[in-house]
Amino acid sequence: MNILVCIKQVPDTETKIVPNQDSNFIETSSIKWIMNPYDEFAVEQALQVKAANPGSTVTVMRVGKVHDTEALRTALAMGADDAILVEAEDNLDSYMTAKALKGSIDKSGKSADLIFTGKQAIDDDCLQVPQLLAQMMNIPSVSVVVGFEQRDGKLVLKREVEGGALEVYEAEQPVLIACNKGLNTPRYASLPGIMKAKRKPLTKYSLSDVGVQAEDRRVHYSNFHLPPEKPPGKTFDASDESKELETVQQVVNLLRNEAKVI
């Protein structure tokens, strides 16, 4: 069984983000990169399926700059067999990213029995690439998956919906599964795994190699800017009982007319 996992490298949540000079993306030169947290569940589920199906292989794929391959190396250290990197700018839109992933699968010659992704990336929150990729590959997809079971040659998938309810789907391979938190508990990369990851195959393609051109862009980014700084808070002294009523009236007035929360 060929199992593919699409991952994204995103800025660490503690990294300070600033727009670049052209205001069309963020400044990436000093960012610490990590694997998108939702993709960790995808990698872990792929490894569990591999363990349950002897002879299976897990390939992790990523589209982005080559400046740091930390996310791919992390997945390899967790237990993936090989990796594919499509070298590109980090500001591709969802359509270009999905097309690059599709092209890299075709270029590699791998037949995808299962494709795992995270349900979304924590940086742009678009929630589009998994569905676009599935459509391009003409295979079904199930998103926000929190339950996975192989039963009688079929897959039983549980996905969250609003209100805390669960939907249950039965699917056949090939299928794309977008994973959510709660599906499993991602493992930590062991020291032997980290050492082995350095020797595992990492194939690199360019965008032209996988059939992606500048004309494929559907979304253009502009006018990136930081949100305005919050004004300083206001304090009131209500220790003087004779001024309590006046203070309460001031607070209520600000909440109603300035903050507009009541």
Order of alpha helices (4+ residues) and beta strands (2+ residues): beta-beta-beta-alpha-beta-alpha-beta-alpha-beta-alpha-beta-beta-beta-beta-alpha-beta-alpha
